Amino acid sequence: MQNALASGSSLGDHLQESEHTTPMLGAANETVCHEVFTNVFGYTEYKGMQKEIFEAAMRGEDVLVVAPTGMGKSVCFQVPAIAAESGVTIVVSPLLALMKNQVAKLRQHDVCVVSMTSETLKQERLEIIEDLSSDYSTTRLLYTTPEKLCTPDFMRSLTPIYQRKRLNRLVVDEAHCISEWGHDFRSEYRRLGEFRLKFPDVSIMALTASATPLVQDDIVRSLKMLPNRLYKVVHPFNRSNLFYEVRYHATTDPILQMEEIFTCINALHQRRNRPSSGIVYCRTRATCDALSQYLRGKGLSARPYHKGVKSSLLDKTLKEWQEGGNGEGGVDVVCATVAFGMGIDKSDVRYIMHYDIPKSIEGYYQETGRGGRDGCPAKCVLFYSREDVVQVKKLVSLSQNRRQITANSVNAPPPSQRAVDSLNALIAYAESTDVCRHVLLCRYFGEVIDAKSAEVAKTYCDKMCDICKYPEKTKRRKLNLSPYEILSFRPAQAQKGSAGDDEDYPVPQVRATTAFHGVGYTSNARPSASGWKANSCNSATRGDNNTCLPQVASTSTVLAPIAAKSNYVGPALLRSRAQGLKRTNSAASSGSAESDSSKRAKVDYSAPSGGVPQKRQTGFRPPFKTPFLKPQPAPLHIPAITSSVLQYIPADEPQSGEEDDQPVNGCDENSSEAPSSSPVELPDREIHLDVATSQKISTTLRNDNFTSTRRALHKIFLNEVDEEDMWERLNLSSSSKDTRISILATAAKELEFSVFVMCASDEGYKRRSATSLNAVKRLGKAQAWRTSGDDEFEDEREIVSTIRRVCQGTKTDGKSRML
Ligand SMILES: Nc1ncnc2c1ncn2[C@@H]1O[C@H](COP(=O)(O)OP(=O)(O)OP(=O)(O)O)[C@@H](O)[C@H]1O
């Protein structure tokens, strides 16, 4: 690496083989880094091992940094990059949003930084390369994506820069994405090793917040970092200012759970006498929408954040959330999928809740790590039910099976069991009531901790988890869980943990020494992911409640009986639940079908409050916002729909380079299973759409959506080829054509209403209706008819369940309930 801040420095021991690099050593470098650190960024004290990392980077060593979220990893590569007198550091970042965020922040500090992504125009690209090759370039950082960096074009364009010795360093941010053992594997990261082959003298820095020893080794190997010039820093994983708690449930009734989340947030607000910033993570978009609506109904400033929301709205939500949490406006709580993750940097987040269990322990650790970045206490609550575990195990098993099938088809080695192991570790964490939660998390990442030593335990926790703070209460609460027997869990095999009898957590069996600078510890390394040992179900490892740890995900778990036994109401059914509430509302109003429908009210997840003024219920005092209660408007009459031909509304394009919370349900118009684009003649029928208190959505749009949905349903259910098969699936093979037409019209009406209740604007309505329509068009696919499985078909499954409900209504109540 070049640095003209000092000249004539000798090479360090680590760099014997490199003639290309001319690293700077000694006080001069230290001084320059310190100047950048204080003058450019305005910091006064180093966090963790920042200083040592700067020094190692300036010596030209390869550096691996493993440090918890919020430690300040970005500065670790930004300071040395800016301190270099010439040359550029290339930063690989997995997300466009993350990249934009960092570039914007650096520009605020007057740092000369550029980015090159799929959004960069060709001319701009050429100009950037020309600038970087020039002797006078002042650009110190170039941000790019792994996909872009690995293109032959990009690599070629770096060659002249390298030859002119102006390529200082490659930085790989979120480096756990490189490892198949990591929780966020990105295949394109795997190719980054090519960089070292092409530019052997350029040093590499990799950074991550969550990497087990196994993942750390994989990162080093994949990037071809040289062991003899590797500086590895593993910061302690413990976040002692986070209070970890698990709330145990027997069922996942959404309304009850939302109420508990509200109570929990409200209690925090009451204690602080003002609102606080927080995040509630949910697995599905539907849950995010429903929960934020519920919380808004209770007077909180809540917004959903997921990939189904328009990007301009996401930006607005993020901005308002960054400003909120102090009682002076803005958004206080974001109900988000994992899309709200990397790059979120707000210091005063006071609570992180998990509505349902995440898919991995690394994910849980990273998400909770968004709390308390200012060092003040923050609360992390995981809502845990074994019914939900069954769901998530199923999802993880399915994607594992998919990977296995892909591996088989290309004769590749079998995929790792990492995802399954990681989920099991999280379940074990949640099921534990004996070992401190801080200790459990840190052990997962390889720290060896003697939890029996009161002193050691205190340094990790000091009553900052439910188990240490109120052990008896935690054990009592756990009795709320459904017994394993009704949930088809198989008991785990006997195997004791190696770190003590108090273990109820899988412990890695092989030890390896990790260079740890600062506190110093020996870490454990897993021989393989499946080397994790499950705990025994004997008396020694039976927890309270006479339970033992659930075992590796079983693909044979059947959900339907569980749902029947435990009243399971999963997140995917939230909208169906909304429909149920709507029906209850409308059932209360008597009269003809027409007057019945005209009196239907908009579904409100705050419905259980029964319209009681929020202040009385919550005890909120100003400055809390209370919901705006409008008088019921006059019923909206929507003109009858006839068989006019209307166009489908096209779905929005997904944004490239951005992380998705769930696969985008793009409608494949070319697919043989997709309906053709020729319009379908609909039989004339007098149909009135459900009305609601809100008149924000234009009647024309609603009519258009209804007609398009109805037409799509006709194409699927009333075409000559598949008609009988489709009705067989609905157990209505003997129904008449007339009944079928009525059922489809009612289903279209229900589907339109479920889109309508979730939207506050025409724009939102258009987006949602497009998604819903695309899902309807995919009902010909078998996956849509399975009771559970693939996230990708979640919307389709919801639609099927709506249609089934309509069919059920037809069978029990006759046609009078329809239309
Ligand atoms: N030495 C320091 N003193 C004070 N604040 C710092 C210091 N270093 C970094 N920060 C601040 O800490 C916050 C977190 O930094 P950064 O985003 O780099 O963390 P991170 O470790 O990369 O977290 P994540 O893994 O979540 O991305 C930022 O607001 C940054 O400005």
The ligand as a Tripos MOL2 file, in Angstrom:
@<TRIPOS>MOLECULE
LIG
   31    33     1     0     0
SMALL
NO_CHARGES

@<TRIPOS>ATOM
      1 N1        -14.5100    5.8590   18.1270 N.pl3     1 LIG1
      2 C1        -15.7880    6.1890   18.0240 C.ar      1 LIG1
      3 N2        -16.3270    7.0510   18.8910 N.ar      1 LIG1
      4 C2        -17.6290    7.3930   18.8140 C.ar      1 LIG1
      5 N3        -18.4700    6.9190   17.8900 N.ar      1 LIG1
      6 C3        -17.9920    6.0570   17.0050 C.ar      1 LIG1
      7 C4        -16.6250    5.6440   17.0100 C.ar      1 LIG1
      8 N4        -16.4570    4.7770   15.9960 N.ar      1 LIG1
      9 C5        -17.6410    4.6500   15.3840 C.ar      1 LIG1
     10 N5        -18.5660    5.4090   15.9830 N.ar      1 LIG1
     11 C6        -20.0010    5.5250   15.6470 C.3       1 LIG1
     12 O1        -20.6000    4.2810   15.9920 O.3       1 LIG1
     13 C7        -21.6990    4.0440   15.1250 C.3       1 LIG1
     14 C8        -21.5950    2.6530   14.5530 C.3       1 LIG1
     15 O2        -20.5700    2.6070   13.6180 O.3       1 LIG1
     16 P1        -20.5920    1.5890   12.4000 P.3       1 LIG1
     17 O3        -21.8340    1.7640   11.6110 O.co2     1 LIG1
     18 O4        -19.3020    1.6950   11.7160 O.co2     1 LIG1
     19 O5        -20.7010    0.2630   13.2350 O.3       1 LIG1
     20 P2        -20.6170   -1.2050   12.7240 P.3       1 LIG1
     21 O6        -19.7710   -1.9260   13.6960 O.co2     1 LIG1
     22 O7        -20.2330   -1.2360   11.2930 O.co2     1 LIG1
     23 O8        -22.1090   -1.6750   12.9190 O.3       1 LIG1
     24 P3        -22.9860   -2.6260   11.9670 P.3       1 LIG1
     25 O9        -22.4080   -3.9870   12.0890 O.co2     1 LIG1
     26 O10       -24.3380   -2.5110   12.5640 O.co2     1 LIG1
     27 O11       -22.9080   -2.0230   10.6030 O.co2     1 LIG1
     28 C9        -21.6640    5.1150   14.0420 C.3       1 LIG1
     29 O12       -22.6590    6.0640   14.3450 O.3       1 LIG1
     30 C10       -20.2840    5.7010   14.1710 C.3       1 LIG1
     31 O13       -20.2850    7.0600   13.8110 O.3       1 LIG1
@<TRIPOS>BOND
     1     1     2 1
     2     2     3 ar
     3     2     7 ar
     4     3     4 ar
     5     4     5 ar
     6     5     6 ar
     7     6     7 ar
     8     6    10 ar
     9     7     8 ar
    10     8     9 ar
    11     9    10 ar
    12    10    11 1
    13    11    12 1
    14    11    30 1
    15    12    13 1
    16    13    14 1
    17    13    28 1
    18    14    15 1
    19    15    16 1
    20    16    17 2
    21    16    18 1
    22    16    19 1
    23    19    20 1
    24    20    21 2
    25    20    22 1
    26    20    23 1
    27    23    24 1
    28    24    25 2
    29    24    26 1
    30    24    27 1
    31    28    29 1
    32    28    30 1
    33    30    31 1
@<TRIPOS>SUBSTRUCTURE
     1 LIG1         1 GROUP 0 **** ****
